[in-house]
Each structure stands twice: as structure tokens, then as C-alpha cells.
């Protein structure tokens, strides 16, 4: 909170806050800042820090003249300890500042210790007047100069008195074309960062004091030959990005005895081996080389070097290729605790890479849970197991970036895999604490999602709960997932990776829902859908489940999506109350569903028997239930049933459940007489008919069936008629 807000709580708070000088130390002054803020700052602040930013002024135009507060602040330049210039008025607007910038009003910044000039600043005469207020005797210890004009202004020989006392120097040397020969001037420099700064070569005997004082070095697109053959005794962090004149490093090497974190991004990547870093624990390694095989060879070469990479605890890789280059050298990174992988694009085997990171319990026999509400039992079981990981067993931090960005669909598709990696590895004795993924398109606005918590459920599904989180994890590790009507709408989301792993899926919403996950079911063997509206996919769209599905149950769901397809492995098929309009499809061979492996078929409450729609030449058990008779289809139903019986040479068991109506006699005669006479029952073992009727016709109908028992039982070893109550009769025949 701002100091002013704290001071408004009450009188006592105002008194206490106003006496704490460090809470008022920073004055942010823009174009329309109130002059009272300057007077308050002058009275209370110590040390005095000034931030000038006239472009991102949070205050709008007021009664105060433009730049009036800045004019007042300039009268106290002799008291400024730190100055940050984020933006400065251009010449066309800065004329009101001419008076305070004159020597009579604004004095030299004799106590200035820190000067920061941001990259957006543009050179102007008024800006130069402000810089002129910094004397060469100022006790500057930190210079951060991003515009080239500011760098050229200060990095001159007459500034030697200031440069020799600097502890921090950060410069952008894009405007400097001649080699910057002032390195020997820095006697106390601890942090040195340079971008596009040309640096000269020095004789081996040259005295460069910063070799014994420098603690952090970061140079980008700058010369590095000045480092060759030298030892940086105190350097703890070193970053060399896109170096110029890197051949000198290969010839003479660099000694970094105290360095623990090294960053090297350049070509060739193997140049990093000439930086001798015996204490290194973390390395950030990158290459712009787009030749994937060469990148692999260089990385493998570095891994083979004695202990340089294989003993690391932290590794950051930036590769302009797929993750496959890294996957091939995983075996070298046993002790790794921190990994950040930045790649150009995920290869087709990206999901396989993530799957290799998943930890496993001590047993291969996962218990089966029928309902998601048993998540507490699930957690108890998991906590009782000993978990292990074959890849990177000590990993505690994993970060994944894609320079071209992850599209939203890829983020959603991979999120279950990310989560299951994070969740299972959290169970290890050395647990993974963070799995961070930069989701977006490679911009600064990328969203970082930490999959080590269940917050991803809230992000993608609009809710967060251990119960829902466990559903996803269980769906990944046990390959079995049940989605009930009270669960989040997983079936509507593009959680590709989750559904691609599943071998058993149950979706039961309790009301009609649209189910669009079928193209993602690549490994499913068992599928149950209740009240599902499944799109009719064109035949040119591949549905992988036609090759894997072994057990199917559809209840109050559409099944027209099956037409014209062959389900090669489907052994048990149950269709109840289909929602499709099947009128007129009989006889259209191109609409038939081919089930060559189906041995058990159950058809309940369809407008016709399945024979007109399903082709099951090897069916052994057929069950047909019809409790609401469709009189218009009765003739076609009998013919279809007759046809399927003729074509079902492997049929061993037939069960028919129906409600009695006028076609009863024809159906019984077809089943127990005509089929036997026509040689249908080659392998039959049992036939059962379960007949339901109302109270009014029950007695009469039963007497009619019982009176023809001798006619029906011909050719059967056993024929039985039994009655259960008033409305239920069972006819059973055994061969």
C-alpha cells in the first residue's frame, strides 16, 4: 500500500507513518503530479529517491500547471540519492523546465549514488542539462544506462573518478562502434552487464582489477576475447549470450573457480566446455542451431565430459528443435533437481516424453473405483504405496516453455498429462514441488500455470476441488474414468491427453448431453454413455476406437455414428433405448454396422430388432427386449429376426423379452418351430422368451400358449413353460 493510504487510517497511524522516513523515500513525479506530494516528500523522505515518468502518469490534467511538481523537485537535486528516469518530456513540451534546470535553481547531484536511465528515454537538450547536474565527484556506485546516448555520455575518460567507484554497471552499447577500452578503470565493480558492447583484447600481463572483484557478469552480443586465459576469482554467476570472438575462448579457456551458475547461449554450443567451472551446480544452455542432429551430437558430447553436466542439480535448456534432442540424453541427468526446457516446437512424441516422467506405485495392480465419490479411499490407497520414477528421480522443479507458444488447444490437451506428472511425482520420497508451464504464444503475456497444485482445474473447468482433481489423475494413471451428472463437463472440453489414455470411460449425466470425445479415445476398450448425443462423424474422420473397443453400452444415446463402420474388436455390444430415427435404413448395406468379433449382442427398446442394422456373423448370445410394441414395425421385425437367425450359425443362446400383443403367436412359431425346421439351431444350447402382459389378457394368453406346448416342443430336448405371477410367463427350450 502507498504511504498516504496507510496514513489515512487514523490520527495515530498518521503520526507513526509520517515519522518513518523510508516509507516516503520514493517520489514518483509525472506531468500532472500535485505539488503537495513534493513538499511532503521533501519534509519526510530519507534517503531521497526520485522516479521521473512523464508518459505513464497515473494522474490526469488538474489545476496544477504541467510539470509544476517536477520543477519543484528539481530545486532539491542536491539531496537526491537515487534517480530513475523512465521517460522525460520532449523538447516541444519541456520548456517549463528550462528555469529549474539552470545552474541558479537546480544544483549538482553531489550525493547521487544510483542513476538509472530507462530504454525508452530520448535524447534532448533538456535531458542533457539534467545529466550535466551529475558531477564527476558524485559518489555513484550504480549506473544502469539503457539508451545509447546515456552510455556514450558517461563512458568517457573524464568520468574515471566515478567509474573507479562503481559496484554496478549495466549498459547497452549499441551506439558504440569503437572498442570500449575502460575495463581497467573499474576497481570495485561487482556486477557488470553489457549488451552489444565491443570490448578489446588485452595483453595477458594487463592489469584488470575487476577480475578479483566481479561477482556477476552478463554479456550479450559482445566481445569475449578479453576473458580468454584469465581467472575470475569471485565470479558467482556468469552469462554469455551470442558471444563475438568466441574462438579465443576455445584457444585459451576461462577459469571460473567460484561460479555456481553458468549461462551460455551461442553457436557452437560445445564452446562452453572451455569454461572451467568446477563448482557449477546450475547451467543454462542454449543454441540457435536448427540442425537437430548436430544439436544432439553437441549435447551428447557435453554430457560425456567428466562430470561437467552429469553432476548438475540444475539445467535450463533452450533448443531450436524438438524435445527429442533432450530425451536422447536423459540418462545422463540422474542427480538433476531443477529442469527448465525451452523448445521450438513439441514433436509428435511430446506426449510420450511427458508419460516417461510419470511416477508409478509399488504395485501394478490398481484398484478399480466405480464412482468418483470414493476419492478419499483413492488418496488413502495412494499414500500407502511406495512410488518410484525411472526418469529424473530427484527432480524438484520442472519448467516447460515453447518459443513459438502453446496454443490454447494444446494447453487444454496436455493439461491432464502435466497434472498427472506433477501429482504422481509429488508422491516420491524426493517430491516434485513445482511443474510450471508457460502457456501462450511465446509473448511476455504468457500465463504461467503451476500444475503442482489443483489450480489448473479452476483455470480450465471453472472449479477447484480435490474430488475433481482426483478424477483427472485417476483417469490418467488407472486408465479408468467415471463422469457423473454432478461432475464438471469434462466431455465438452478438449482434454485430448486425458481421453487418449483412457481404457475405460463412463459418462452418465442424467440428462441429454453432447459428447464429442470419440475421436480422442485412442485406447478405450470399455465405453458406457448414458443420455449422450453423439455427433454423426463423416466416414472420412478416423475414430480410433473402431480398432480398440471391446465393450460398448449405450443408454438413451444416439448410435448412428456407428453406421458404415467396422468395429474389429467389439465383443459385447449393448444398445438400450436408441435415440436415432431408424426408419427406412433397413436394406441399406452401406449403413450397416459390422461387428465381426461380437459374441454377445443386447438390444433393448429399439424400434426394430438389431438385425436390420447390425451385422454380427459370429454372435453367440443375442438378447432382444421390447416392452413398448411398435405395431408398424412388427412385420419387418419378424423378417429381420428370421434373417439374423439364418445368418447366425454360431448362435448358442437367445433371450427375448417383450410385451404381449397380437403378433405373439407368429413370434413363438418363428422361434420354436420354423427356425428348428430350417436348420437354424446348429449350435444352439438354450432359447428363452420372457413374455409380459396385462391382467385382462394374461390368463387367456397363457392358456393359448400352454395349449400348444406339444407343438412347440418338437425337436427340442427340453421345453418348459413357467409362470411367475399373473403377468409374467417364461418359455425355455434346451438343445
Secondary structure, 3 states (H helix, E strand, C coil): CCHHHHHCCCHHHHHHHHCCHHHHCEEEECCCCCHHHHHHHHHHCCCEEEEEECCCCCCCCCCCCCCHHHHHHHCCHHHEEEEEEEECCCCCCHHHHCCCCCCCCCCCCCCCCEEEECCCCCCCHHHHHHHHCCCCCCCCCEEEECCHHHHHHHCCHHHHHHHCCCCEEEEECCCCCCCECCHHHCCCCCEEEEECCCECCCCCCCCCHHHHCCCEEEEECCECHHHCCCECCCCCEEEEECCECCHHHHHHCEECCCCCEEEEECCCHHHHHHEECCCCCEEEEEECCCCHHHHHHHHHHHHHCCCCCCCCCEEEEEECCCCHHHHCCHHHCCCCCEEEEEECCCCCCHHHHHHHCCCECCCCCCCCCCCHHHHHHHHHHHHCCCCECCCCCCCCEEEEEECCCECHHHHHHHHHHHHHHHHHHCCCCCCCCEEEEEEECCCCCCEEEECCCCHHHHHHHCCCCHHHHHHHHHHHHCCEEEECCCCCCHHHCCCHHHHHHCCEEEEEEEEEEEECCHHHCCCCCEEEEEEEEECCCCCCCCCCHHHHCCEEEEECCCCHHHCCCECCCCCEEEEECCCCCCCCCCCCHHHCEECCCCCEEEEECCCCCHHHCEECCCCCEEEEEECCCCHHHHHHHHHHHHHHHHHCCCCCEEEEEEECCCCHHHHHHHHHHHHHHCCCCCCCCEEEEEEECCHHHHHHHHHHHHHCHHHHCCCCCEEEEEEECCCEEEEEEEC
